[in-house]
């Protein structure tokens, strides 16, 4: 099911897979010896001096709750390390027992800090009001600038330019959401855009959230906002005209309507002044309105409701058969059932907690084709026409509860939709979706169908076969966590959701269900904040249990449920990694570089006290990373190294405030920083260094023309000649030789040719046309690398059903050999390579199996000798492995997502078979 997605987790994964389901008994809970792992009086925060949770308080705080909460924080600066002047109230929850939670958003210089919320919990009234506990995410040490250095138009163009496929960029739009501070270290000022377009491969929607560093003009964060069964994207309320007409002059009435199965049911409706009726339930504080899209494309309803779309109409109180076949009746009834569950069971008045309208749209299609899906878009539910395989998606009460709970989450913890916070977002929606259905249907928690989500959607087949997920799948962190990078399911938001969702469901199965529902809801509304991970979720539920005065035995049961699913502090350390970590939890997961026992990579400093900068360290010995880029406030990265020096790009304003991009070099051991190129209208890229030679590509913004620049023996850089109409990519440099892939057009065909250039001779010494000599096959050469006295490259056929080859060409043009043939069973469909003088390492991109993603299917790295042979797995780490850089011999560093974060790791030799 879809859910509105906002921003990725920025302190870990770089920021729907239908899970393979089997019937199984729930996990055994730990025995009576298990303590509830009590929440300590103080839980320290990460990347901040402010505590994440302080409990066991009973300190007077009379007066208005928000003012009293701020006064309490201000009165204890040494305890909280918080500036109350940087907090603004964004919501308050009041429970039936009179307890209040005031939720604050952190600002920096008047700009909101992504995911930074702090909560104060109060009990009592008036003079007896007390602070009971405090916690959340508040980032200290933020010093990021608050004024952008890059013009707004340039930022928008750069955001659109992040869509690398020209077909995707055509017709794409960029919605500007304003400025935000990305936390971590000193923070980064960013401009947030939502890109909307069409996926050129599937024809479906493309929605991408992009955060541009407003100082440097570089992408700081980017992630897909929507994939099947994951995330809706709308951020705009239904149009005022449509909402007004839905309610204007209507009076409460009752009528009948057929449901999706043809059964006549009673419905609450609205009678309009002209005597007609519409599906508007006016009997509750929250107006419930249901629209029939009548087969219109769901894109027509993204972010708003067209002015000509009113709630489903009928001339009389008895609605026609189309109201049932469209799914409108079921959506209407299910919305009411979900509202009643939250109001009667949990004391919440609607999705926003304020009795705001609840709107559903049913019977949408995907360009006229069935749209077997549903999503919450930030203001409403949208349900698809299921076609011949599925019933309308509004039929399933657990699906409706799931989508509407995303609305509740958005108005409470607002868990960001990437990585572990995103997985908790899905888990909570699953939990309450199923709890709502089980409660409404009077089902027993022991019913095999109770833990299934969406089991009633299919027109044929068993509930078990139909269910999209199940909460009793017995998955644990150590055994089953999928180490997905940000490019797969937004870091595993669905793939890992049932790990914590299963723990929550076990709590409901072992405690009284009403107690469990109130416990999980209180954790959501009163303790969770947007960037929380699984262990934070455990702490939140236990803290909520204490505030609800659960008994010690009940708290042990709660703790045991989390234990059974492996959700304990430090679970990531039990995954059995075969690599050595060089840099834990890389804050900026960009490609590293390595050579001669040294690595270079962009990151924030380990203490989180400085802006993103360039660091170096040893690949062979444990040492603390050393900063090599100057401390000038610019973004430094996209580096290369020969093991002695580094060359990289610096982007941002100079000392005089003029924005530009600069190519810099510096010895790894320290010394002066040398500038080779600077421009505000031309973009350098593909920086390479070897000894005293530095090469880089320069692209003119206005013309799109690219040329290669070379600084030889420390001299000023000069532009190398390139024929008109020719372009290049994949620059590589080693021992006085340059390489690249050159492309040009012959007729309507694109020609691709790996090219070798001798710096000493000042000329091209080899150029190999890929495919047939005419270049008419569509084969493309990419990922060029100089190693072992030869030029290596990847040949990817234009026919994507064929596999790529890794080839090697002599530097004098005397011939080509295959390192890995495209006919080999090990050949990937597409790949990138890195190489030393002994071995070449290639990436096998992830490929989703028919049964859903597994760790084995995530991206992995393989290595083989430079002269060819049988590839071996570089590492048996089970999660995603990407962005490798060869060092010496068989040693390789890469970014690894196995532990639920992005780590820079190293291995000295391949692991072999896994």
C-alpha positions in Angstrom: 0.0 0.0 0.0 1.2 3.5 -0.7 2.1 6.1 1.8 3.2 9.7 1.5 7.0 9.9 1.5 9.0 12.9 2.5 12.6 12.7 3.3 15.2 10.1 3.7 17.0 9.3 6.9 20.0 11.5 6.9 21.9 9.9 9.7 22.2 6.4 8.3 21.1 5.1 4.9 21.9 7.8 2.9 18.5 8.0 3.4 6.5 -2.6 -2.2 8.1 -5.8 -2.3 5.4 -8.4 -1.7 7.1 -10.5 0.9 7.3 -14.2 0.5 4.8 -15.5 3.0 4.6 -18.8 4.8 2.2 -19.9 7.6 4.1 -20.2 10.8 3.6 -20.1 14.5 4.5 -16.8 16.2 7.9 -16.5 17.7 8.4 -17.8 21.2 8.6 -15.1 23.7 11.5 -15.0 26.2 11.0 -16.6 29.5 10.4 -14.9 32.9 14.1 -14.3 33.4 13.9 -11.5 30.7 13.9 -8.1 32.3 12.0 -5.4 30.4 15.4 -3.7 29.6 14.2 -0.7 31.5 14.5 2.7 29.8 17.4 4.4 31.6 16.8 7.7 33.3 18.8 9.2 30.5 19.4 7.9 27.0 22.1 9.8 25.2 21.5 11.1 21.7 23.7 10.6 18.7 25.4 13.5 16.8 24.1 15.8 19.6 24.7 16.8 23.2 21.0 16.8 23.9 19.6 13.6 25.5 17.3 11.4 23.5 15.2 10.5 26.5 15.0 11.6 30.1 12.5 9.7 32.3 11.6 9.5 36.0 10.8 13.2 36.4 8.2 14.8 38.6 9.2 18.5 38.4 6.6 21.3 38.8 5.6 23.1 35.5 2.5 25.2 36.1 0.8 27.2 33.5 0.0 26.8 29.8 1.5 23.4 28.7 3.6 24.7 25.8 4.9 27.7 27.8 5.5 25.4 30.8 7.4 22.9 28.7 9.7 25.6 27.2 10.3 27.0 30.7 11.3 23.6 32.0 13.8 23.1 29.2 15.2 26.6 29.7 15.5 26.0 33.5 17.9 23.0 32.9 20.4 24.0 30.3 23.1 21.7 31.6 20.7 18.7 31.4 19.1 19.3 28.0 21.7 21.4 26.1 18.8 22.9 24.2 18.1 26.5 23.2 14.3 26.9 23.7 14.4 29.9 21.3 15.0 27.4 18.5 11.8 25.4 19.3 8.3 26.0 18.0 5.2 24.1 19.0 3.8 22.0 16.2 1.3 19.9 18.1 -0.1 18.7 21.4 -1.6 15.4 22.4 -4.0 15.0 25.3 -4.9 11.6 26.7 -8.0 10.5 28.5 -6.1 10.4 31.8 -5.2 14.1 31.4 -1.6 13.6 30.3 -0.3 16.0 27.7 2.6 15.8 25.2 3.8 19.0 23.7 5.7 18.4 20.4 8.3 21.0 19.3 10.0 21.5 15.9 13.6 22.6 16.0 14.6 25.5 13.9 18.0 26.9 12.9 18.0 30.5 12.0 14.3 30.4 11.3 14.6 27.3 9.0 13.2 23.9 10.1 15.7 21.1 10.8 14.7 17.9 9.1 13.3 15.4 11.5 14.3 17.3 14.6 11.5 17.2 17.1 11.6 17.4 20.9 8.8 16.4 23.2 7.8 17.2 26.8 5.3 15.1 28.7 3.2 16.6 31.4 0.8 15.3 34.0 -1.6 17.0 36.3 -3.5 20.3 36.0 -2.8 23.9 37.0 -0.5 24.3 40.0 -0.2 20.4 40.1 1.2 20.1 36.6 4.4 18.2 36.5 7.0 17.3 33.8 7.1 13.5 33.7 9.6 12.9 30.9 11.4 14.6 28.0 12.9 13.3 24.8 13.3 13.4 21.0 15.9 14.5 18.5 17.5 17.9 19.0 20.7 18.6 17.1 23.2 20.8 18.9 26.2 22.4 17.1 24.3 23.5 14.0 26.2 26.4 12.4 25.1 26.0 8.7 24.4 29.2 6.8 20.8 30.3 6.4 21.2 32.3 3.2 21.5 30.3 -0.1 24.5 31.1 -2.2 23.0 29.5 -5.3 20.3 31.3 -7.3 16.8 29.8 -6.9 16.5 29.1 -10.7 19.9 27.3 -10.7 18.8 25.1 -7.8 15.6 24.2 -9.7 17.5 23.4 -12.8 20.0 21.3 -10.9 17.2 19.4 -9.2 15.6 18.6 -12.6 19.1 17.7 -13.9 19.3 15.0 -11.3 17.0 13.0 -13.5 19.8 11.5 -15.6 17.6 10.0 -18.2 16.7 12.6 -20.8 13.3 10.9 -21.4 12.5 11.3 -17.7 13.5 15.0 -17.7 11.2 15.7 -20.6 8.0 17.2 -19.1 9.2 16.8 -15.5 8.2 19.4 -13.0 9.9 20.6 -9.8 7.7 21.6 -6.9 9.7 23.8 -4.5 9.0 23.1 -0.8 11.4 25.7 0.6 14.5 25.5 2.7 15.4 22.9 5.3 18.4 22.2 7.4 19.8 18.7 7.1 21.1 17.6 10.5 24.4 15.9 11.2 27.6 17.8 12.2 27.1 21.5 11.6 24.1 20.9 9.3 23.5 21.8 5.7 21.2 24.3 4.2 19.2 22.6 1.5 16.3 23.5 -0.9 13.7 20.7 -1.1 12.1 19.9 -4.4 9.6 17.2 -5.4 10.2 16.1 -9.0 7.2 14.7 -10.9 7.3 13.1 -14.3 6.9 9.8 -16.2 9.1 6.8 -15.8 10.4 6.2 -19.4 10.7 2.5 -18.9 7.4 1.7 -17.3 5.2 4.6 -18.4 4.2 4.9 -14.7 4.6 7.9 -12.4 8.0 9.1 -11.4 8.2 11.1 -8.1 11.5 11.9 -6.5 12.4 14.0 -3.5 15.6 16.0 -4.0 17.4 18.2 -1.6 19.9 20.6 -3.1 22.7 22.0 -1.0 21.8 25.6 -1.2 25.4 26.7 -0.6 27.2 24.4 -3.0 24.5 23.6 -5.6 25.1 19.9 -5.3 22.6 17.2 -4.5 22.7 16.6 -0.7 19.9 13.9 -0.6 17.6 12.3 -3.1 15.2 9.4 -3.0 12.3 8.0 -4.9 9.1 9.1 -3.2 7.0 6.4 -4.7 7.3 2.7 -5.6 4.5 0.1 -5.8 3.0 -0.6 -2.4 5.1 2.2 -0.8 4.5 5.9 -1.0 2.0 8.3 -2.2 3.3 11.8 -2.9 0.6 14.5 -2.8 1.2 17.4 -0.5 -1.7 19.7 -1.4 -5.1 19.6 0.2 -8.2 18.9 -1.9 -9.2 22.0 -3.7 -11.2 24.4 -1.7 -14.0 24.4 -4.3 -14.3 20.7 -4.3 -14.4 20.5 -0.5 -16.9 23.3 -0.2 -19.3 21.8 -2.7 -19.0 18.5 -0.9 -20.6 20.1 2.2 -22.5 23.2 1.2 -26.1 22.9 2.2 -26.0 19.2 2.8 -28.0 17.7 5.6 -27.4 14.3 7.3 -29.5 11.5 5.9 -29.4 7.7 5.6 -29.7 5.5 2.6 -28.6 2.2 1.1 -25.9 1.2 -1.3 -24.6 -2.0 -2.7 -21.1 -3.0 -1.6 -18.5 -4.5 -3.9 -20.1 -7.9 -3.5 -23.6 -6.6 -4.4 -24.9 -6.7 -0.8 -27.2 -3.8 0.2 -25.9 -1.9 3.2 -27.0 1.1 5.2 -24.9 4.2 4.6 -24.8 7.7 6.1 -25.2 10.2 3.3 -25.8 13.9 2.7 -29.0 15.3 1.2 -28.4 18.3 -1.0 -30.7 21.3 -1.4 -31.7 20.1 -4.9 -33.0 16.8 -3.4 -30.2 14.6 -4.6 -27.8 12.7 -2.4 -24.1 12.2 -2.1 -21.7 10.0 -0.2 -21.0 12.4 2.6 -21.2 11.2 6.2 -22.1 14.2 8.4 -22.9 12.3 11.6 -19.4 12.6 13.0 -17.2 15.6 13.8 -15.0 14.6 10.9 -16.9 14.9 7.6 -16.4 11.7 5.6 -16.7 12.2 1.8 -16.1 9.6 -0.9 -15.5 10.4 -4.5 -15.8 8.1 -7.5 -13.1 8.9 -10.1 -15.1 6.9 -12.7 -11.9 5.4 -14.2 -9.9 8.6 -14.5 -6.1 8.4 -14.2 -4.9 8.6 -10.6 -2.5 11.3 -11.6 -5.5 13.6 -11.9 -6.0 13.3 -8.2 -2.4 13.6 -7.0 -2.3 16.4 -4.5 -5.8 17.6 -4.9 -9.3 16.8 -6.2 -10.3 18.2 -9.6 -13.0 20.8 -9.3 -15.4 18.7 -11.4 -15.1 15.7 -9.1 -17.7 15.7 -6.3 -18.6 12.9 -3.9 -20.5 10.0 -5.5 -24.0 11.1 -6.3 -27.5 9.6 -6.5 -30.9 11.1 -7.4 -32.4 9.2 -4.4 -31.2 7.8 -1.1 -30.7 4.3 -2.6 -27.4 4.4 -4.6 -27.0 2.5 -7.8 -24.9 -0.6 -8.5 -21.9 1.4 -9.7 -21.4 2.7 -6.2 -20.6 -0.8 -5.1 -18.6 -2.0 -8.2 -16.4 1.1 -8.0 -15.5 0.5 -4.4 -17.1 3.7 -3.2 -19.5 2.1 -0.7 -16.7 0.1 1.0 -14.4 3.1 1.1 -17.2 5.1 2.8 -18.0 2.5 5.4 -14.3 1.7 6.1 -13.4 5.3 6.6 -16.1 5.5 9.2 -14.9 2.3 10.9 -11.4 3.6 11.1 -12.5 7.0 12.5 -14.6 5.2 15.1 -11.7 2.9 16.1 -9.4 5.9 16.7 -12.1 7.9 18.5 -13.7 5.3 20.6 -10.7 3.1 21.4 -7.9 5.6 21.5 -9.5 9.0 22.0 -8.3 10.5 18.8 -10.6 12.8 16.8 -9.8 11.9 13.2 -6.6 11.5 11.3 -5.3 15.0 12.2 -6.6 14.7 15.8 -8.8 17.8 15.2 -11.8 16.4 13.5 -10.6 17.4 10.0 -12.3 16.0 6.9 -11.6 12.5 5.8 -11.7 12.1 2.0 -11.5 9.0 -0.2 -11.2 8.7 -3.9 -12.0 5.3 -5.5 -12.0 3.8 -9.0 -8.8 5.4 -10.3 -6.9 3.8 -13.1 -3.4 3.9 -14.5 -4.0 5.5 -17.9 -7.2 3.5 -18.2 -5.5 0.2 -17.1 -6.3 -1.3 -13.7 -4.5 0.3 -10.8 -4.2 -2.5 -8.2 -3.0 -0.2 -5.4 -3.9 2.3 -2.7 -2.1 5.2 -1.1 -2.4 8.0 1.4 -1.3 11.2 -0.4 -1.0 13.5 2.5 -4.7 14.6 2.5 -6.8 11.8 1.3 -7.0 8.1 0.5 -6.8 7.0 -3.2 -7.9 3.5 -4.1 -7.4 1.8 -7.4 -9.6 -0.3 -9.7 -8.3 -3.8 -9.1 -9.2 -5.1 -12.5 -9.9 -8.8 -13.0 -7.3 -10.0 -10.4 -8.3 -7.8 -7.4 -11.4 -6.3 -5.9 -11.3 -2.6 -5.6 -8.6 -1.8 -3.0 -11.1 0.0 -0.8 -12.8 -3.3 0.0 -10.2 -4.4 2.5 -10.7 -2.7 5.9 -7.1 -3.5 6.9 -5.9 -1.7 3.8 -8.1 1.3 4.5 -6.9 1.3 8.1 -3.3 1.0 6.9 -3.6 4.0 4.6 -5.5 6.2 7.1 -3.0 5.3 9.8 -0.3 6.8 7.6 -2.3 10.0 8.0 -2.3 9.6 11.8 1.5 9.0 11.7 2.0 12.1 9.6 0.2 14.2 12.2 2.2 12.7 15.1 5.7 11.1 14.8 5.9 11.8 11.1 8.5 9.0 10.7 10.6 9.7 7.6 10.1 7.3 4.8 13.5 5.7 4.4 15.4 3.0 6.2 14.4 2.0 9.7 12.2 5.0 10.4 10.3 4.2 7.2 10.1 0.6 8.1 8.5 1.6 11.5 6.2 3.9 9.6 5.0 0.9 7.6 4.9 -1.4 10.6 2.7 1.0 12.6 0.3 1.3 9.6 0.3 -2.5 9.3 -0.4 -2.9 13.1 -3.3 -0.5 13.3 -4.7 -1.6 9.9 -4.9 -5.2 11.2 -6.0 -4.2 14.7 -8.9 -2.1 13.2 -10.1 -5.1 11.1 -9.7 -7.6 13.8 -11.6 -5.4 16.3 -14.4 -4.5 13.8 -14.8 -8.1 12.7 -14.7 -9.6 16.2 -11.8 -11.8 15.2 -9.7 -13.7 17.7 -6.0 -12.9 17.7 -5.4 -16.6 17.3 -7.3 -16.6 14.0 -4.7 -17.4 11.2 -6.1 -14.5 9.2 -5.7 -11.9 11.9 -2.0 -11.3 11.1 -2.6 -11.0 7.3 -2.7 -7.7 5.5 -4.8 -7.3 2.4 -5.9 -11.0 2.4 -9.4 -10.1 1.1 -8.2 -8.2 -2.0 -7.9 -11.1 -4.4 -10.9 -12.3 -6.5 -9.5 -15.9 -6.4 -7.0 -17.8 -4.3 -6.6 -18.2 -0.6 -6.2 -15.4 1.9 -2.6 -16.5 2.6 -1.7 -16.3 -1.1 -3.4 -12.9 -1.4 -1.9 -11.2 1.6 0.6 -8.5 0.9 2.3 -8.9 4.2 1.8 -10.8 7.5 2.7 -9.8 11.0 3.5 -13.3 12.2 6.3 -14.1 9.8 8.8 -14.6 12.7 11.5 -12.3 11.2 14.3 -11.0 13.3 17.0 -8.3 12.9 20.0 -10.7 13.0 18.5 -13.4 10.8 16.3 -11.5 8.4 17.1 -7.7 8.2 17.7 -6.8 4.6 20.6 -4.5 4.2 19.0 -2.5 1.4 20.6 0.7 0.2 18.5 3.8 -0.5 17.9 2.6 -4.1 15.9 -0.5 -3.0 12.5 0.1 -1.4 13.7 3.4 0.1 16.2 1.5 2.2 13.9 -1.4 3.0 10.8 0.4 4.3 8.6 -2.6 3.4 11.3 -5.3 3.3 12.1 -4.8 7.0 8.8 -3.6 8.4 7.5 -6.9 9.7 10.5 -7.2 11.9 9.3 -4.5 14.2 5.7 -4.9 13.1 5.9 -8.5 14.2 7.1 -7.5 17.6 4.2 -5.1 18.0 1.8 -7.8 16.9 3.2 -10.2 19.4 2.6 -7.6 22.1 -1.1 -7.4 21.0 -1.3 -11.2 21.0 0.1 -11.6 24.5 -1.3 -8.5 26.3 -4.9 -7.5 26.3 -5.5 -6.2 22.8 -7.0 -2.9 24.1 -4.0 -2.4 26.3 -1.7 -3.1 23.4 -3.5 -0.7 21.1 -3.3 2.1 23.7 0.4 1.3 24.3 1.4 1.4 20.7 -0.7 4.5 20.0 0.9 6.3 23.0 4.4 5.4 21.7 3.5 6.8 18.3 1.8 10.0 19.5 3.9 10.8 22.6 7.4 9.4 22.2 8.4 8.7 18.6 10.1 11.3 16.4 10.8 11.3 12.7 14.3 9.9 12.6 13.9 7.1 15.2 15.2 3.6 14.4 14.1 0.2 15.7 15.8 0.5 19.0 14.4 3.9 19.5 11.0 2.3 18.8 11.6 -0.3 21.5 12.5 2.5 24.0 9.4 4.5 23.0 7.1 1.6 23.6 8.6 0.8 26.9 8.5 4.4 28.0 4.8 4.5 26.9 4.2 1.4 29.0 5.6 3.1 32.0 3.4 6.2 31.5 0.4 3.9 31.2 1.4 2.2 34.4 1.8 -1.3 33.0 2.8 -3.8 35.5 6.3 -5.2 35.7 5.1 -8.5 34.2 3.5 -6.6 31.3 6.7 -4.7 30.7 8.6 -7.9 30.6 6.2 -9.2 28.0 6.7 -6.1 25.9 10.5 -6.4 26.2 10.4 -10.1 25.4 8.5 -9.4 22.2 11.2 -7.1 21.0 13.9 -9.5 22.2 12.2 -12.3 20.1 12.6 -10.2 17.0 16.2 -9.2 17.8 15.4 -5.5 18.5 18.0 -4.7 21.1 20.8 -2.2 21.2 23.8 -3.4 19.2 21.9 -5.9 17.1 23.9 -4.7 14.1 27.1 -6.1 15.7 25.8 -9.7 15.5 25.5 -9.9 11.7 28.8 -11.7 11.1 30.5 -9.3 8.7 33.6 -10.5 6.9 34.9 -7.0 6.1 36.7 -4.4 8.3 35.0 -1.1 8.8 37.0 2.0 7.9 34.3 4.5 8.4 31.1 3.8 10.3 27.7 5.3 9.3 29.1 7.4 6.4 27.1 10.7 6.5 27.5 11.3 2.7 27.4 8.0 0.9 29.3 9.0 -2.3 31.8 6.9 -4.1 35.2 6.6 -2.3 38.6 6.4 -3.9 41.6 4.3 -3.0 45.2 3.7 -4.1 48.5 2.5 -2.5 47.0 1.8 0.9 45.1 5.0 1.3 41.4 5.9 0.9 39.7 9.2 0.3 36.0 10.0 0.8 33.6 12.8 1.5 32.1 12.7 5.0 31.4 14.8 8.1 34.1 14.5 10.7 33.7 11.7 13.3 32.7 14.1 16.0 30.1 15.8 13.8 31.6 19.3 14.4 32.4 20.4 10.9 30.7 20.6 7.5 30.9 17.9 5.0 34.6 17.7 3.9 37.2 15.4 2.3 38.9 12.8 4.6 41.6 10.3 4.1 42.7 7.2 6.0 44.6 3.9 5.8 43.2 0.9 4.1 45.5 -1.4 6.0 45.7 -0.1 9.5 43.1 1.3 11.9 43.5 5.0 12.2 41.3 8.1 12.6 40.3 9.8 9.4 42.2 13.0 8.6 40.7 16.0 7.0 42.5 17.2 3.9 40.1 19.8 2.4 40.3 23.4 3.7 37.8 24.6 6.3 36.2 27.2 4.0 32.5 26.3 4.3 32.3 24.8 0.8 31.2 21.3 -0.1 34.3 19.2 -0.9 34.1 15.8 -2.7 34.1 13.7 -5.9 37.7 12.9 -5.2 40.4 10.8 -6.8 43.7 9.7 -5.3 47.0 8.0 -6.3 47.8 7.2 -2.7 50.1 10.2 -2.3 47.8 13.1 -3.2 44.1 13.8 -3.8 42.3 15.8 -6.4 38.7 16.8 -5.9 35.9 19.4 -6.5 35.0 22.2 -4.2 31.5 23.8 -4.7 30.2 26.9 -3.1 30.9 30.6 -2.5 34.5 31.8 -2.3 35.8 34.2 0.3 34.2 37.1 -1.6 30.8 35.3 -1.7 30.9 34.4 -5.4 29.6 30.9 -6.1 31.6 28.6 -8.3 33.1 25.1 -8.8 36.8 24.5 -8.3 39.3 21.7 -8.9 41.7 21.4 -6.0 44.7 19.1 -5.2 46.7 18.5 -2.1 49.1 15.9 -0.7 47.5 13.4 1.6 50.1 14.1 4.2 49.2 17.8 4.2 50.7 20.9 2.6 49.4 23.6 0.4 46.1 23.3 -1.5 46.5 24.0 -5.2 43.7 25.3 -7.4 43.6 24.2 -11.1 40.3 25.4 -12.3 37.4 27.6 -11.1 34.2 28.7 -12.9 30.6 29.6 -12.2 29.4 28.7 -15.7 31.3 25.5 -16.5 31.1 22.3 -14.4 34.2 20.2 -13.8 33.8 16.5 -13.2 35.6 13.1 -13.6 38.6 14.4 -11.7 41.6 12.0 -11.9 45.2 12.2 -10.5 48.4 10.3 -11.0 51.7 11.8 -9.7 52.0 15.4 -10.9 49.3 14.9 -13.5 45.6 15.9 -13.0 42.9 15.5 -15.6 39.2 16.5 -15.4 36.2 17.0 -17.7 34.6 20.4 -18.1 31.1 20.9 -19.3 29.7 24.3 -20.3 26.3 25.0 -18.8 25.0 27.0 -21.7 26.1 24.9 -24.7 26.4 21.4 -23.1 29.9 21.1 -24.8 32.4 19.0 -22.8 36.1 19.0 -23.1 39.1 17.4 -21.3 41.5 19.4 -19.3 45.0 18.2 -18.3 47.5 19.7 -15.9 50.9 18.0 -16.7 53.8 18.0 -14.2 52.1 20.7 -12.1 51.7 23.1 -15.0 48.5 25.1 -15.6 45.8 23.0 -17.2 45.3 23.0 -20.9 42.4 21.8 -23.0 43.0 18.7 -25.0 41.6 18.7 -28.6 38.4 16.8 -29.2 36.6 16.6 -32.6 33.5 18.7 -32.9 30.4 16.8 -32.0 32.3 14.3 -29.9 31.7 13.9 -26.1 33.6 11.9 -23.5 33.0 10.2 -20.1 34.7 8.0 -17.7 38.1 9.8 -17.5 40.9 7.6 -16.2 44.6 8.6 -15.6 47.6 6.5 -14.7 51.4 6.7 -15.2 51.3 9.3 -18.0 48.3 7.7 -19.9 44.8 9.1 -20.2 41.7 7.0 -21.0 38.1 7.8 -21.6 35.0 6.6 -23.5 34.4 8.9 -26.6 31.0 9.1 -28.2 29.7 10.7 -31.3 26.8 10.3 -33.8 26.9 8.8 -37.2 23.6 9.3 -38.9 21.1 8.2 -36.3 23.5 5.9 -34.6 25.5 6.6 -31.5 29.1 5.5 -31.7 31.1 4.6 -28.6 34.8 4.1 -28.4 37.2 3.5 -25.5 40.2 5.8 -26.1 43.8 5.9 -25.0 45.9 9.1 -25.0 49.6 9.3 -24.4 50.5 12.4 -22.4 54.2 12.3 -23.5 53.3 11.8 -27.2 50.5 14.3 -27.0 48.2 12.1 -29.1 45.6 9.3 -29.1 47.4 6.0 -29.4 44.4 3.6 -29.4 40.7 3.9 -30.0 38.5 0.8 -30.0 35.0 1.0 -31.6 32.6 -1.2 -29.6 30.2 -3.5 -31.4 30.6 -3.7 -35.2 33.0 -1.2 -36.9 30.1 0.9 -38.0 28.9 1.5 -34.5 25.4 0.6 -35.5 24.7 -2.1 -32.9 23.9 0.3 -30.1 26.5 -1.2 -27.8 27.9 1.3 -25.3 31.3 1.5 -23.7 31.3 2.7 -20.1 33.4 2.5 -16.8 36.8 2.9 -18.4 39.8 2.1 -16.1 43.6 2.0 -16.7 45.2 -0.9 -14.9 48.0 -3.3 -15.5 49.3 -1.4 -18.5 46.0 -1.8 -20.4 42.6 0.1 -20.7 39.6 -1.8 -19.4 36.0 -1.0 -20.1 32.5 -2.4 -19.9 30.6 -3.1 -23.1 26.8 -3.0 -22.6 24.7 -4.2 -25.6 21.9 -2.0 -26.8 19.7 -5.1 -26.5 19.2 -5.2 -22.7 18.3 -8.8 -22.7 22.0 -9.5 -23.4 24.7 -9.3 -20.8 27.6 -7.0 -20.5 31.3 -7.8 -21.2 34.4 -6.6 -19.5 37.1 -6.0 -22.1 40.7 -5.0 -22.1 42.6 -3.1 -24.8 46.4 -2.6 -25.4 47.6 1.0 -25.0 49.0 1.0 -28.5 45.9 -0.2 -30.2 47.2 -3.6 -31.0 44.3 -5.6 -29.8 41.4 -6.4 -27.4 40.8 -9.4 -25.1 37.9 -10.4 -23.0 38.3 -10.3 -19.2 34.8 -11.5 -18.8 32.7 -12.4 -21.8 29.0 -11.5 -22.0 28.3 -15.1 -22.6 29.7 -16.1 -19.2 27.2 -17.2 -16.6 28.8 -14.7 -14.3 28.3 -11.7 -16.6 25.9 -9.1 -15.3 23.3 -7.3 -17.4 24.9 -4.0 -16.5 27.9 -3.2 -14.3 30.6 -0.8 -13.3 34.2 -1.8 -12.7 37.3 -0.8 -10.6 40.7 -2.4 -11.1 44.2 -2.7 -9.7 47.2 -4.1 -11.6 46.2 -7.6 -10.4 42.4 -7.8 -10.3 39.2 -6.3 -11.6 36.1 -5.9 -9.4 32.7 -5.5 -10.8 29.3 -4.8 -9.4 26.3 -7.2 -9.9 23.3 -4.9 -9.6 20.4 -6.0 -7.5 17.5 -7.7 -9.2 14.2 -8.3 -7.5 13.2 -12.0 -7.7 9.7 -13.0 -8.5 9.1 -13.8 -4.8 10.3 -10.5 -3.6 13.6 -9.0 -2.5 16.1 -11.1 -0.5 19.6 -10.2 0.8 21.1 -12.5 -1.8 19.4 -10.4 -4.6 20.8 -7.1 -3.4 23.8 -5.6 -5.2 27.0 -7.6 -4.7 30.7 -7.3 -5.7 32.7 -9.9 -7.7 36.4 -10.1 -8.4 38.5 -11.9 -11.0 42.1 -11.7 -12.2 43.0 -8.8 -14.6 43.8 -11.4 -17.3 40.4 -13.2 -16.9 39.2 -16.2 -15.1 36.3 -17.3 -12.9 34.8 -14.5 -10.7 34.6 -14.9 -7.0 32.4 -13.1 -4.4 34.4 -10.3 -2.9 32.5 -10.4 0.4 29.9 -12.6 1.9 28.3 -9.7 3.7 24.6 -10.3 3.1 23.4 -6.7 2.4 23.9 -4.3 -0.5 27.5 -3.7 -1.6 28.1 -0.7 -3.9 30.6 1.9 -5.1 33.8 -0.2 -4.9 37.3 1.3 -5.3 40.3 -1.0 -5.9 43.4 -0.4 -3.9 46.5 -2.6 -4.2 46.5 -6.2 -5.3 43.1 -7.7 -4.5 42.3 -5.2 -1.8 39.0 -3.3 -2.3 37.0 -0.8 -0.4 33.3 -0.2 -0.8 30.1 1.1 0.8 28.2 -1.6 2.6 24.5 -1.5 3.8 24.4 -4.8 5.6 24.1 -3.3 9.1 21.2 -1.0 8.3 23.5 1.9 7.7 26.1 2.9 5.1 29.7 1.9 6.2 32.9 2.2 4.3 34.6 -1.2 4.6 37.5 -3.1 3.2 38.6 -6.7 2.3 42.2 -7.7 1.4 41.1 -10.6 -0.9 38.0 -12.2 -2.3 35.9 -14.4 0.0 35.3 -16.9 -2.7 32.0 -18.7 -2.6 29.4 -17.7 0.0 
